[in-house]
Amino acid sequence: MGADMMDPEQILDGLNEEQRAAAVAHGGPVLITAGPGSGKTRTVTRRIAYGVRTGAIEPHRAMALTFTSRAAGELRQRLTALGAGEVSARTFHSAALRQMRHFWSEAVGGEPARIVGDRSKILTQAIQESGVNVTRELLGQELDWIKAQGIDSSDYPATIVATQRKLIDADAEQLASAMAAYEQVKATQGIIDFADVLLLTIGILDSRSDIRESVRRQYRWFTVDEYQDVSPLQQRLLDLWLGDRGQICAVGDPAQSIYAFAGADAGLITSFPQRYPGATIISLPVTYRCAPRIVEVANRLASGITQATELRSNVASSSGSVQVLQYPSDGAEASGVADEISTLVANGDDPREMAILFRTNQQVRGISESLRSRGISYAVRGSDRFFDRAEVREAITRLRGEIRADPHLSSVDAWRAVADAMGFELVPPEGEKARLRWESLAAVAGLVPEINLGRDLTSDLDRRANDQDPPRPAGVSLLTLHAAKGLEWDTVFIIGAWDGMLPFVGAATDLARAEELRLVYVGVTRPRQRLMITWGLQGDNGRRRVSPYLDGAAPERPIVGEQFDLTEPAAALPDSRAGQQLPPARCRVCRAALVTGTERVLGRCSGCPSTADEQLVARLNKWRSLTAAAEGIPSFAVMTSATLQAIAELVPIDVLSLQRIPGMTTDRIERYSQDLLVLTSNAAPASSGD
């Protein structure tokens, strides 16, 4: 049966109780609060498709709104697959731009103003003409913010005071002067920017009742995804589209509102029932992403967040791990995290399913250098638009040429020809610029095995470029906590978890600190199986304190880096200087320094012989496989290969000796110590050399 003939009940197949309730809720305002990994997009698209199939929604009069081209593209794909392809799925800006252009000649006259894509030159000119000492980045950020609030530059200083918005090394009056100069430069050149599109569309709809009614006749049913990110200006446009009708479904999560700096107003989702009386409110609390241990941490954080949903994990009950690791310095932290990743990769974990999240881009250098020194592939995400990179454009152009020459060429052969022509090899090169180029091409190469024909590969790349949906990086993802929203990995490291970074030192108000807590919540809910939170004790300005968000956050006694213990008072900890690392761990056999994470787990160099009994190794591996199968989790989630090998070599005789083995978390001790001690009881203890 085709999607266009799908029975309404078939559309609801596979939905849980709460998702199903949301999908069938029609006939008035609806608010769906969706926790991380709760199947939000699946629920939203099924709700729209069910409404179309049952006649509750007219597809050509319905619009689904979101914030990124990628999200809009995903909505379109899913709706088409469900037989609701006539429903319009757009970003706020693209919907407004379409209407502005359509009605411009009627409402304003002549051709629409030209929209400038890159406004950097205009910002620079405005700064020069105003004589204000402000960075281009800050001016652009504050311009976007005032337009999202729907205010003029002349109101900016007073609004800054009223909202307690924090400005670092900037003066509100001077910024207002630069903003006014920016608007004058645009007016002189007869251009507008993307932020003006919403303002101009609102102006047209506000001033022309005939046009406003025409739009309302065209669109009656609205679905707004990621509603917690809506700004006052976007809400104003939405109100003009809706009128006094209540056909709106808002979907979002109050606990994931993290874009106040860009103009988002978390109060819009929390006050939805007051603005839309009689609204149906449905919560999606079941997460299909996060393991129970991670959910426990998330719920402890969420207890301090207004209207946050208490999550329930649908992942295997015994899986997942949470660790909090303290290091003596930022340098030791970067090395320690790289060692942990090295161990995971050595044990067979996919680096593409790992991410390192941080609060500011200034934290990238140390961790990237540590990864590079260990030969671990990584990619810094969110720094630019992937498909605008010169090497990506060149690769796509070359692929088109190969396909024109032979339309039946396989994707593998087409890519091989392009890779040879561009000098792409499997091993990443030295040098930052060369490596960035390699990372781009490696990401494209990762798509090739998934697609058979070359022409299908170029079609997929075209679709991704249109939706701004870049392929997955070829290695570990490095990105800010803000950029991580909406993404997920098997393993996530959150680094720099100290007071002053999380929450950030600039978060001086209650509102700002509340958003910092939500930002940490977003980071904590990105991993499926493994969460590691790290921080360096010693900084440039002296000894630090751990982030207050970690107080009671970990569901077990924290595992710590090196010899530091989070349970000890700061005064009792040994002195250390910024960037200084503790003496390296030594091989128990030859006393050489241990380098890799696997060596540190085993307690010996990779070149020194193992003392493990092979029969014990076989018994331990068989136990791990049977345990993983019984619990429905991957083998590594039971125990890593390196930890299992260390058990076989050290042959622990009691719980205390088990606790000394790296990787034996409190959770693993509780669940597996009895089994492990039975397995090791008949083996002779190995000579440790200690």
Secondary structure by P-SEA (a helix, b strand, c coil): ccccccccccccccccaaaaaaaaccccbbbbbcccccaaaaaaaaaaaaaaaacccccccbbbbbccaaaaaaaaaaaaaaccccbbbbcaaaaaaaaaaaacccccccccccccccaaaaaaaaaaaacccccaaaaaaaaaaaaaacccccaaaaaaaaaccccccccaaaaaaaaaaaaaaaaaaccccccaaaaaaaaaaaacaaaaaaaaaaccbbbbcccccccaaaaaaaaaaccccccbbbbbbccccccccccccccccccccccccbbbbbbbcccccccaaaaaaaaaaaccccccccccccccccbbbbbbbbcccaaaaaaaaaaaaaaaaaaccccccbbbbbccccccaaaaaaaaaabbbbbbcccccccccaaaaaaaaaaaaaaaacccccaaaaaaaaaaaacccccccccaaaaaaaaaaaaaaaaccccccaaaaaaaaaaaaaaccccccccbbbbcccccccccccbbbbcccccccccccccccaaaaaaaaaaaaaaaaccccbbbbbbbccccccccccccccccccccccccccccccccccccccccccccccccccccccccccccaaaaaacccccccccccaaaaaaaaaaaaaaaaaacccccccccaaaaaaaaaaccccaaaaaacccccaaaaaccaaaaaaaacccccccccc
